Amino acid sequence: MSKLISCQFNIDTACVELVFDDGSRISIDCTAVENEVADNRFQRSELDYLIYNDPLVYADLVLNGDPEAYLKVVTEYNPLGS
């Protein structure tokens, strides 16, 4: 199994890029992910937060997790007065 060397957001390509010690790379198109899993601006905002502040967690969520389920939990809408 390859060891992860770096994980960062490339603002020029709008991709989170992972580089491994064996030379392999993974590039996650963040715009495509948002278009597929985010239903509203709050979910897009949550994904943007992860992209800029913790790209490794974002990459793990996209590659190994369930981003749709995650977004439903963290962006649950509770109207005032309920």
FENPE-V845604 format. One record per residue. RES is the residue in three letters. BURIAL is # if it has 16 or more other ideal C-beta (glycine too) atoms within 10 Angstrom, else .. Layout:
BEGIN
((RES,BURIAL) (RES,BURIAL))
END
This chain:
BEGIN
((MET,.) (SER,.) (LYS,.) (LEU,.) (ILE,.) (SER,.) (CYS,#) (GLN,.) (PHE,#) (ASN,.) (ILE,.) (ASP,.) (THR,.) (ALA,.) (CYS,#) (VAL,#) (GLU,#) (LEU,#) (VAL,#) (PHE,.) (ASP,.) (ASP,.) (GLY,.) (SER,.) (ARG,.) (ILE,.) (SER,.) (ILE,#) (ASP,.) (CYS,#) (THR,.) (ALA,.) (VAL,#) (GLU,#) (ASN,.) (GLU,.) (VAL,#) (ALA,#) (ASP,.) (ASN,.) (ARG,.) (PHE,.) (GLN,#) (ARG,#) (SER,.) (GLU,#) (LEU,#) (ASP,#) (TYR,.) (LEU,#) (ILE,#) (TYR,.) (ASN,.) (ASP,.) (PRO,#) (LEU,.) (VAL,.) (TYR,#) (ALA,#) (ASP,.) (LEU,#) (VAL,#) (LEU,.) (ASN,.) (GLY,.) (ASP,.) (PRO,#) (GLU,.) (ALA,.) (TYR,#) (LEU,#) (LYS,.) (VAL,.) (VAL,.) (THR,#) (GLU,.) (TYR,.) (ASN,.) (PRO,.) (LEU,.) (GLY,.) (SER,.))
END
